[in-house]
Amino acid sequence: MTRNNPQNTAEQQAVIDSRGRLVAVDAFAGTGKTSTLVQYALARPGKRMLYIAFNKSVASEAKERFPGNVECRTTHSLAYAAIGRKFTDKLGNVPAYMVTQSFNVTTRRAKLALEAVSAFLCSTDDEISLDHLDEELVEGNYLEAVAVVDLAKRLWEEMQNTRSPLKMPHDGYLKLWAQQKPRLRYDIILLDEAQDTNPITLDLVMAQTHATVVLVGDLQPCLRGAAQTRRQPLPLCSDVTRQPCSRQARTFWEHTLLSSSRRRLWPAFVLSTWATLAVAAAPAADFVVPPAQLQALGVGFQKLATPASAVGAAAPARVTLPPELDVLVSAPVDGVVTQVLVSPQDAVKPGQALLRLVSPALGEMQLRLMDAGTRLQLARQTLERERRLFDEGILPERRVQEAQAAQRSAEAATRQAEAALRLAGMSDEALQRVAAGGRLQDGLTVSARSAGWVTALDVRPGQRVREADALLRLANPREVWLEIQLPVGASVAPGQAVTVAGRDVAAVAQSLGPLVSEGQTQTLRARVTRGASSLRPGEVVQVSVPRAAGAGWVLPQAAVVHHEGRPHVFVRTARGFTAVPVQVDGGAAGAVQVSGPLQAGQEVAVRAVVALKSAWLGHGGGE
């Protein structure tokens, strides 16, 4: 016990004297919280302490007030020192337009993916999921939500790639550091303004079971959030009995108010101890809604008859070309681009000039052809002379054979040199001229080998290029494919019709890929049979894939709710409802097709479903 400061209230002194391993001080701003922590630190000069501040300016001010045994930092500064330095050159926020350009998606989807990544970074979750999206999006358009999660995962991977132009947010390296489960080498950790602490920071602090943890702030909202959102066990300690720390499945904060007999402007502190609370793992499937409340809520029903006929499954699709029709034009030799003769979106014909470049390497290739041509001419003359002398009996046959071998070698060298120049784009006429010792040319023209349009132009006049560098891309639209993302388990037969929303475009399903993406989707490839001219490679469109008749039940989209990432519908029972998990197979025009343990004759709630969900989860209504 430390000697009491006569200026302290009983509540302040209780905090300073506390020997608990977990202490929570609940107080409003301006009530002397920081000064109490300073006295708490002064009372323990032999302890190494960490004061975690909400921002850098608060940490700087705290350094002036706390004694030398206290290190004042932000969690971001700790994370930066441990792991953030490698992202120094790419720290910052990613604008939506960069996501749109990098992944060729709509601005709306890019913004939703950025929001999902941001929510994930502040959470204690290990991977991005539907839990990081707005509930309205998940319930309103499940397939779009799955596509957003898939994009968010790819975006987070690019943020971690130090070679990627997509920046790393400051919360990003904090997340990576927290996932390493670091052990902070301090005896006591002081967390100020705990009400502003995000879940990942609170999780990091509470994982330091070797240290005493003191939380300060307006803790009521913070602690309620911790009890509701925490997924991992929290330590259990008692400030009163000084029990050793142990771990339980779930815990919550039990607050003991240390009341003061003196009425002062200083609000009462709350010294918190920990207690175990059994939390229900999941709501029961059946719940009661009295008839009077049912009528007051205006719940509407749809009676299930028979499994429905086909419903188009709205799904995102990317327009692609077969590999042989998406041509990359690369630099045939090292050189400098002197002229660019086409622009993006230009239509080109076979043999049309695309660009011109000059190249010293081209001159060397021509010299090799000229040298090979000279050697070939000499070898032919030598062979002719050797044969004549052999016929006259002057030379042995071996000399003729040696001359024939020399000629064949010269012919091979000439063909090789010609092939290299032909690949570089020189015409046969120019090759014959060079081989005969004619004038060399210092540049060449790169021409289109097939018809199409220019989809990408990667160079400009004056740019130096290396052999095999990409110059431009040509797309031949004579055949167009759609790569459609469908939920895992979707059943689509080859030859099934596919339509594109808002376009006079028709396609035919070809094959469903066996691989599953991180977003839990499979790729269906469809060949466009009508309206290909209105599509552009790389474009993302919405398509409708009809389901086979009798494959599921058609319900209004509002009838499906989501809990912990799973869709459910509410089936009426004698006393109320039962929540039945289902699978959303598709949807279009405000309707969804679901499959699951449903039977003809059952009544499914289709109106006031949100109110029923609240009753199911115990947030109100029902009994």
C-alpha positions in Angstrom: 0.0 0.0 0.0 1.4 3.4 -1.0 1.1 6.5 1.2 -2.1 8.3 0.4 -2.0 11.7 -1.4 -4.5 13.9 0.5 -5.6 15.4 -2.8 -6.7 12.0 -4.2 -10.3 10.8 -3.9 -10.9 7.4 -2.5 -11.5 6.2 -6.0 -8.2 7.5 -7.3 -6.3 6.0 -4.3 -8.0 2.6 -4.9 -6.7 2.6 -8.4 -3.2 3.6 -7.3 -3.1 0.9 -4.6 -4.7 -1.8 -6.7 -2.6 -5.0 -7.0 -4.9 -6.7 -9.5 -3.6 -8.1 -12.7 -6.5 -6.7 -14.7 -7.8 -3.3 -13.7 -10.4 -1.2 -15.6 -10.9 2.5 -14.6 -14.1 3.9 -15.9 -14.2 7.7 -16.0 -15.1 10.6 -18.3 -12.7 13.0 -20.0 -11.2 15.7 -17.8 -11.5 13.8 -14.5 -7.8 13.3 -13.9 -7.4 9.8 -15.4 -3.9 10.5 -16.7 -2.7 12.0 -13.4 -3.9 8.9 -11.6 -1.9 6.7 -14.0 1.2 8.9 -13.4 0.8 8.3 -9.6 0.2 4.6 -10.3 3.5 4.5 -12.2 5.4 6.5 -9.5 4.2 3.9 -6.9 6.0 1.2 -8.9 9.4 2.5 -9.9 10.9 -1.0 -10.3 8.4 -2.0 -13.0 8.9 -1.6 -16.7 5.7 -0.1 -18.1 4.2 0.7 -21.5 1.7 3.5 -21.9 -0.4 3.0 -25.1 -1.8 6.3 -26.3 -4.5 6.9 -28.9 -2.4 9.0 -31.2 1.1 10.4 -31.6 0.4 13.8 -30.0 -1.0 12.2 -26.8 2.0 9.9 -26.6 4.4 12.9 -26.9 2.6 14.8 -24.1 2.6 11.7 -21.9 6.4 11.4 -22.2 6.7 14.7 -20.4 4.5 13.6 -17.5 5.4 10.0 -16.8 8.5 8.8 -14.9 11.4 7.2 -16.7 10.2 3.6 -16.2 7.3 4.2 -18.5 7.6 4.1 -22.3 4.9 6.1 -24.1 4.0 4.7 -27.5 1.2 4.1 -30.0 0.4 0.6 -31.2 1.2 1.8 -34.7 4.7 2.9 -33.7 5.3 -0.5 -32.1 4.1 -2.3 -35.2 6.1 0.0 -37.5 9.3 -0.8 -35.7 8.6 -4.5 -35.8 7.3 -5.0 -39.3 6.1 -1.8 -40.9 9.5 -0.5 -42.1 9.5 -2.7 -45.1 6.4 -0.9 -46.4 7.9 2.6 -45.9 7.9 3.3 -49.6 4.3 2.4 -50.1 2.4 3.5 -47.0 -0.9 5.3 -47.5 -4.5 4.8 -48.5 -5.6 3.2 -51.7 -8.0 5.3 -53.8 -10.9 3.5 -55.4 -9.9 4.4 -58.9 -6.7 2.4 -58.5 -8.6 -0.6 -57.5 -10.9 -0.1 -60.5 -8.0 0.1 -62.9 -5.9 -2.7 -61.3 -8.8 -5.3 -61.1 -11.0 -4.0 -63.9 -14.1 -3.7 -61.7 -16.8 -1.1 -61.1 -16.2 1.9 -58.8 -18.9 0.7 -56.5 -17.4 -2.8 -56.1 -14.0 -1.2 -55.6 -15.3 1.0 -52.8 -17.1 -1.9 -51.1 -13.9 -4.0 -51.2 -11.9 -1.1 -49.7 -14.5 -0.9 -46.9 -14.3 -4.7 -46.3 -10.5 -4.5 -46.1 -10.7 -1.6 -43.6 -13.2 -3.5 -41.4 -11.0 -6.6 -41.5 -7.9 -4.7 -40.5 -9.5 -3.4 -37.4 -11.0 -6.8 -36.4 -9.5 -9.9 -34.7 -10.5 -12.1 -37.6 -7.8 -14.1 -39.5 -9.3 -13.7 -43.0 -11.7 -11.5 -44.9 -15.3 -12.8 -45.0 -18.9 -11.8 -45.4 -18.8 -10.6 -41.7 -16.8 -7.5 -42.9 -19.6 -6.3 -45.3 -22.7 -4.3 -44.6 -25.5 -6.7 -43.7 -27.8 -5.0 -46.2 -25.5 -5.9 -49.0 -25.2 -9.6 -47.9 -28.9 -10.0 -47.5 -29.8 -7.9 -50.6 -27.4 -9.4 -53.1 -25.6 -12.4 -51.8 -23.7 -13.2 -55.0 -22.4 -9.6 -55.3 -21.3 -9.8 -51.6 -19.3 -13.0 -52.4 -17.7 -11.2 -55.4 -16.8 -8.2 -53.1 -15.2 -10.6 -50.6 -13.1 -12.2 -53.3 -12.0 -8.8 -54.6 -11.1 -7.7 -51.0 -8.9 -10.7 -50.5 -7.0 -10.1 -53.7 -6.7 -6.4 -52.8 -5.2 -7.3 -49.4 -2.7 -9.6 -51.1 -1.6 -6.8 -53.3 -1.3 -4.4 -50.4 1.2 -6.9 -48.8 3.2 -7.2 -52.0 6.0 -4.7 -51.7 6.3 -4.6 -55.5 2.7 -3.7 -56.0 1.7 -0.1 -56.6 -1.3 -0.5 -54.3 -0.4 1.1 -51.0 -0.3 -0.4 -47.6 -2.6 1.3 -45.0 -1.1 2.0 -41.6 -3.7 -0.3 -40.1 -2.3 -3.0 -42.4 1.1 -3.4 -40.9 -0.6 -3.2 -37.5 -2.8 -6.2 -38.5 0.2 -8.2 -39.8 2.1 -7.5 -36.5 -0.8 -8.5 -34.3 -1.3 -11.7 -36.3 2.2 -12.7 -35.2 1.0 -12.7 -31.6 3.9 -10.6 -30.3 4.9 -10.7 -26.6 5.4 -7.2 -25.3 8.3 -7.1 -22.8 6.7 -5.0 -20.1 5.6 -5.7 -16.6 2.6 -3.4 -16.8 0.6 -2.1 -19.8 -1.5 1.1 -19.4 -4.1 1.5 -22.2 -5.5 5.0 -22.2 -8.8 6.1 -23.9 -9.8 2.4 -24.1 -13.2 3.4 -25.5 -11.5 4.4 -28.7 -9.6 1.2 -29.0 -10.4 -1.0 -32.0 -10.8 -4.8 -31.5 -7.4 -5.8 -32.8 -5.6 -3.4 -30.4 -7.7 -4.6 -27.4 -7.0 -8.2 -28.4 -3.3 -7.5 -28.6 -3.2 -6.0 -25.2 -5.4 -8.6 -23.5 -3.1 -11.4 -25.0 -0.3 -10.1 -22.7 -1.2 -12.5 -19.9 2.3 -12.2 -18.4 1.7 -8.5 -17.6 -0.7 -6.4 -15.5 -3.2 -4.6 -17.7 -4.8 -1.3 -16.8 -7.5 0.1 -19.0 -8.7 3.7 -18.7 -11.5 5.5 -20.3 -15.3 5.6 -20.8 -15.4 1.8 -20.7 -19.1 1.0 -20.8 -19.4 0.9 -24.6 -15.9 -0.5 -25.0 -16.5 -3.4 -22.6 -19.9 -4.2 -24.0 -18.3 -4.4 -27.5 -15.5 -6.6 -26.1 -18.0 -9.0 -24.6 -20.0 -9.2 -27.9 -17.3 -9.3 -30.5 -14.4 -11.2 -29.0 -13.8 -14.6 -30.5 -10.8 -15.8 -28.4 -10.8 -16.4 -24.6 -9.9 -13.6 -22.3 -7.8 -14.1 -19.1 -9.8 -14.5 -15.9 -8.3 -12.8 -12.8 -9.7 -11.4 -9.6 -8.5 -8.2 -8.2 -10.0 -9.0 -4.8 -8.7 -12.6 -4.3 -5.5 -12.3 -6.3 -6.2 -15.6 -8.1 -3.7 -16.7 -10.7 -4.7 -16.1 -14.3 -6.6 -18.9 -16.2 -8.5 -19.1 -19.5 -12.2 -19.6 -20.0 -14.3 -20.0 -23.1 -15.9 -16.5 -22.8 -15.7 -13.7 -20.2 -17.2 -10.4 -19.6 -16.5 -7.4 -17.3 -18.1 -7.3 -13.9 -17.9 -3.7 -12.6 -17.8 -2.9 -8.9 -18.5 0.8 -8.3 -16.2 2.3 -5.6 -18.6 4.9 -4.4 -17.5 8.1 -2.7 -19.2 9.7 0.3 -17.9 13.1 -0.8 -19.8 14.9 -3.6 -17.2 16.4 -6.0 -16.8 17.1 -9.7 -14.7 14.0 -9.9 -17.0 11.2 -11.1 -16.7 7.8 -9.5 -14.1 5.5 -10.8 -15.0 1.9 -11.6 -12.5 -0.7 -10.5 -13.3 -3.7 -12.6 -12.7 -7.4 -11.9 -13.3 -10.2 -14.3 -15.9 -13.0 -14.0 -16.8 -15.9 -16.2 -20.0 -15.8 -18.2 -21.4 -18.6 -20.2 -22.5 -17.3 -23.6 -25.0 -19.1 -25.8 -23.2 -20.4 -28.8 -26.1 -19.9 -31.2 -29.7 -19.0 -31.1 -32.2 -21.9 -30.9 -33.8 -22.7 -34.3 -37.4 -22.4 -32.8 -38.7 -19.2 -31.3 -42.1 -18.1 -30.2 -44.0 -15.1 -31.6 -47.5 -14.6 -30.1 -50.4 -14.1 -32.6 -51.0 -10.5 -31.4 -47.4 -9.6 -32.0 -47.4 -11.4 -35.3 -50.3 -9.2 -36.5 -48.8 -6.0 -35.1 -45.6 -6.7 -37.0 -47.4 -7.2 -40.3 -45.7 -10.5 -41.1 -46.6 -11.9 -44.5 -46.2 -15.5 -45.7 -45.7 -17.4 -48.9 -46.9 -21.0 -49.1 -44.5 -23.4 -50.7 -46.2 -25.4 -53.5 -43.6 -27.4 -55.6 -40.0 -26.7 -56.4 -39.9 -23.8 -58.8 -39.0 -23.6 -62.4 -35.8 -22.0 -63.6 -34.7 -18.7 -62.1 -31.8 -16.8 -63.5 -28.8 -16.6 -61.2 -27.4 -13.1 -61.4 -23.6 -13.5 -61.4 -20.6 -11.3 -62.4 -18.8 -12.3 -65.6 -15.6 -11.0 -67.3 -15.4 -10.8 -71.1 -12.4 -12.7 -72.4 -11.0 -14.0 -75.7 -9.6 -17.4 -76.5 -5.8 -17.4 -75.9 -5.1 -17.6 -79.7 -7.2 -14.5 -80.3 -5.6 -12.3 -77.6 -2.3 -11.5 -79.2 0.6 -9.8 -77.4 2.9 -7.9 -79.9 6.4 -7.8 -78.4 9.7 -6.1 -79.4 11.6 -8.4 -81.9 14.9 -6.7 -81.0 16.4 -4.2 -78.7 15.9 -0.7 -80.0 14.2 2.7 -79.8 10.6 3.4 -80.9 10.5 6.1 -83.5 6.9 6.1 -84.6 3.6 4.7 -83.2 1.1 4.3 -86.0 -2.0 3.2 -84.1 -3.9 4.2 -81.0 -5.9 2.2 -78.5 -9.3 0.9 -79.8 -8.1 1.2 -83.4 -9.1 -1.6 -85.8 -6.2 -3.0 -87.8 -5.9 -5.3 -90.8 -3.4 -8.1 -91.4 -0.1 -6.7 -92.5 -0.9 -3.1 -91.3 2.0 -1.2 -89.9 1.8 -0.7 -86.1 5.0 1.0 -85.2 8.6 1.6 -86.3 11.8 1.3 -84.3 15.5 1.6 -85.0 18.0 -0.9 -83.6 21.8 -1.4 -83.5 21.1 -5.1 -82.8 19.3 -5.2 -86.2 22.4 -4.1 -87.9 24.4 -6.9 -86.2 21.8 -9.5 -87.3 22.1 -8.3 -90.9 25.9 -8.5 -90.8 25.6 -12.1 -89.7 23.3 -12.8 -92.6 25.7 -11.0 -95.0 28.7 -13.0 -93.6 26.7 -16.3 -93.9 25.7 -15.4 -97.5 29.3 -14.7 -98.4 30.5 -18.0 -96.9 27.7 -19.9 -98.7 28.7 -18.4 -102.0 32.4 -19.3 -101.4 31.4 -22.8 -100.3 29.4 -23.3 -103.5 32.3 -22.1 -105.7 34.7 -24.4 -103.8 32.5 -27.4 -104.2 32.2 -26.7 -107.9 35.9 -26.5 -108.3 36.6 -29.7 -106.2 34.1 -31.7 -108.3 35.7 -30.6 -111.5 39.2 -31.5 -110.3 37.9 -34.9 -109.0 36.4 -35.7 -112.4 39.8 -35.0 -114.0 41.4 -37.4 -111.5 43.5 -34.7 -109.9 41.9 -34.7 -106.4 40.6 -37.6 -104.2 36.9 -38.0 -103.4 37.5 -37.0 -99.8 38.1 -33.4 -100.9 34.7 -33.3 -102.6 33.0 -34.6 -99.5 34.7 -32.0 -97.4 33.5 -29.2 -99.7 29.9 -30.6 -99.6 30.0 -30.5 -95.8 31.3 -26.9 -95.8 28.5 -25.9 -98.2 25.8 -27.6 -96.0 27.2 -25.7 -92.9 27.1 -22.4 -94.7 23.5 -23.0 -95.9 22.4 -23.8 -92.3 24.1 -20.6 -91.0 22.4 -18.6 -93.7 18.9 -20.1 -93.0 19.4 -19.3 -89.2 20.3 -15.7 -89.9 17.4 -15.3 -92.3 15.0 -16.8 -89.7 16.1 -14.4 -87.0 15.6 -11.4 -89.3 12.3 -12.8 -90.6 11.1 -13.1 -87.0 12.2 -9.5 -86.5 9.9 -8.4 -89.3 12.1 -8.1 -92.4 10.5 -9.0 -95.7 11.9 -11.8 -97.9 12.9 -9.2 -100.5 15.0 -7.3 -97.9 16.6 -10.6 -96.8 17.7 -11.5 -100.3 19.2 -8.0 -100.7 21.2 -8.2 -97.5 22.3 -11.8 -98.2 23.6 -10.7 -101.6 25.7 -7.9 -99.9 23.3 -5.1 -100.6 22.5 -2.0 -98.4 21.7 -2.6 -94.7 18.7 -1.0 -93.0 18.8 0.6 -89.6 15.1 0.2 -88.6 12.1 -2.0 -89.1 8.4 -1.8 -89.1 6.3 -4.0 -86.8 3.1 -5.1 -88.6 -0.1 -6.9 -87.5 -0.2 -10.6 -88.4 -4.0 -10.8 -88.1 -7.0 -8.5 -87.9 -8.3 -7.1 -84.7 -8.3 -4.0 -82.6 -5.7 -2.5 -80.3 -6.7 -3.1 -76.7 -3.5 -1.8 -75.0 -0.6 0.3 -76.1 2.4 0.1 -73.8 5.0 2.3 -75.6 5.5 5.8 -76.9 7.9 7.5 -79.4 11.4 7.8 -78.0 11.0 4.9 -75.6 13.8 2.3 -75.4 12.7 -1.3 -75.4 14.4 -4.6 -74.9 13.8 -7.7 -76.9 10.5 -9.4 -76.0 9.2 -6.3 -74.2 5.5 -5.8 -74.6 4.6 -3.2 -77.2 0.8 -3.5 -77.6 -2.0 -6.1 -77.5 -4.3 -7.0 -80.4 -7.7 -8.7 -79.9 -9.5 -10.5 -82.6 -13.2 -10.5 -81.7 -14.3 -13.3 -84.0 -15.0 -15.4 -80.9 -15.8 -14.0 -77.4 -16.0 -15.9 -74.1 -17.6 -15.1 -70.7 -15.9 -16.3 -67.5 -18.8 -16.3 -65.0 -18.3 -16.6 -61.2 -20.9 -19.0 -59.7 -21.2 -20.2 -56.1 -19.6 -23.6 -55.3 -21.9 -26.5 -56.1 -23.7 -24.7 -58.9 -25.0 -27.2 -61.5 -24.9 -25.9 -65.1 -25.2 -28.3 -68.0 -23.1 -27.7 -71.2 -25.2 -26.0 -73.8 -27.4 -24.1 -71.3 -28.4 -20.6 -72.3 -26.8 -17.5 -70.7 -28.0 -14.0 -71.1 -26.3 -10.6 -70.3 -28.3 -8.1 -68.4 -29.1 -4.9 -70.4 -27.5 -6.2 -73.6 -28.8 -8.1 -76.6 -26.2 -10.8 -76.0 -26.7 -14.5 -75.8 -24.2 -17.2 -74.9 -24.0 -20.9 -74.4 -22.4 -22.6 -71.4 -19.4 -24.7 -72.3 -17.7 -26.0 -69.1 -17.6 -25.4 -65.3 -14.1 -25.2 -63.9 -13.1 -27.7 -61.2 -11.1 -25.2 -59.1 -12.6 -23.1 -56.3 -11.4 -19.5 -55.7 -10.8 -17.9 -52.3 -14.2 -16.3 -52.6 -15.7 -19.8 -52.8 -16.8 -19.5 -56.4 -16.3 -21.6 -59.5 -15.7 -20.3 -63.1 -18.2 -21.2 -65.8 -17.0 -20.5 -69.3 -19.6 -19.6 -71.9 -19.2 -18.9 -75.6 -21.0 -15.8 -76.9 -23.3 -16.7 -79.8 -25.0 -13.3 -80.4 -24.1 -9.7 -79.8 -20.3 -10.2 -79.5 -19.6 -6.9 -81.1 -21.1 -5.0 -78.1 -18.7 -6.6 -75.7 -15.1 -5.6 -75.0 -12.4 -7.9 -73.6 -11.8 -7.2 -69.9 -15.3 -5.7 -69.4 -17.3 -7.0 -66.4 -21.0 -7.6 -66.9 -23.9 -9.1 -65.1 -25.3 -12.3 -66.5 -28.2 -14.6 -65.8 -27.7 -18.3 -65.7 -31.1 -20.2 -65.6 -31.4 -23.1 -63.3 -32.9 -26.4 -64.2 -36.7 -26.7 -63.5 -37.4 -28.1 -60.0 -34.0 -27.3 -58.7 -35.2 -25.2 -55.7 -37.8 -22.8 -54.2 -38.4 -19.3 -55.5 -38.9 -16.7 -52.7 -38.8 -12.9 -52.5 -35.3 -11.7 -51.8 -36.5 -10.1 -48.6 -37.4 -13.6 -47.2 -33.8 -14.6 -46.8 -31.8 -13.3 -43.8 -28.1 -14.0 -42.9 -26.7 -14.9 -39.5 -22.9 -15.6 -39.1 -22.6 -15.8 -42.9 -25.3 -18.4 -43.4 -28.7 -17.6 -45.2 -31.9 -18.6 -43.3 -35.6 -18.5 -43.9 -38.3 -18.5 -41.2 -40.9 -21.3 -41.5 -44.1 -20.9 -39.6 -44.9 -23.4 -36.8 -47.8 -23.9 -34.4 -46.2 -21.7 -31.7 -44.1 -19.3 -33.8 -41.3 -19.9 -36.3 -38.2 -22.1 -36.9 -35.1 -20.7 -38.6 -34.2 -23.0 -41.4 -30.7 -22.8 -43.0 -30.8 -22.7 -46.8 -28.5 -22.3 -49.8 -29.0 -19.4 -52.2 -28.6 -20.9 -55.7 -29.4 -17.7 -57.7 -31.7 -14.8 -58.1 -33.0 -12.2 -60.5 -35.6 -9.3 -60.4 -36.0 -9.3 -56.6 -36.4 -13.1 -56.3 -34.0 -15.8 -55.1 -33.9 -19.5 -55.6 -33.0 -21.4 -52.5 -32.5 -25.1 -51.7 -32.6 -26.8 -48.3 -34.8 -28.8 -45.9 -38.1 -27.2 -47.1 -41.3 -29.0 -47.9 -44.3 -28.3 -50.0 -47.1 -26.8 -47.9 -44.9 -25.0 -45.4 -45.4 -21.2 -44.9 -42.3 -19.0 -45.2 -42.2 -15.4 -43.8 -41.7 -12.9 -46.7 -42.6 -9.6 -45.0 -41.4 -8.1 -41.7 -38.5 -10.6 -41.7 -36.1 -8.2 -40.1 -38.3 -8.0 -37.0 -38.5 -11.8 -36.9 -34.7 -12.0 -37.0 -34.5 -9.7 -34.0 -37.0 -11.9 -32.1 -34.9 -15.0 -33.1 -31.7 -13.5 -31.9 -33.3 -12.3 -28.6 -33.0 -8.6 -29.4 -36.7 -8.0 -28.8 -40.0 -9.6 -29.5 -40.9 -13.1 -29.0 -40.8 -14.9 -25.7 
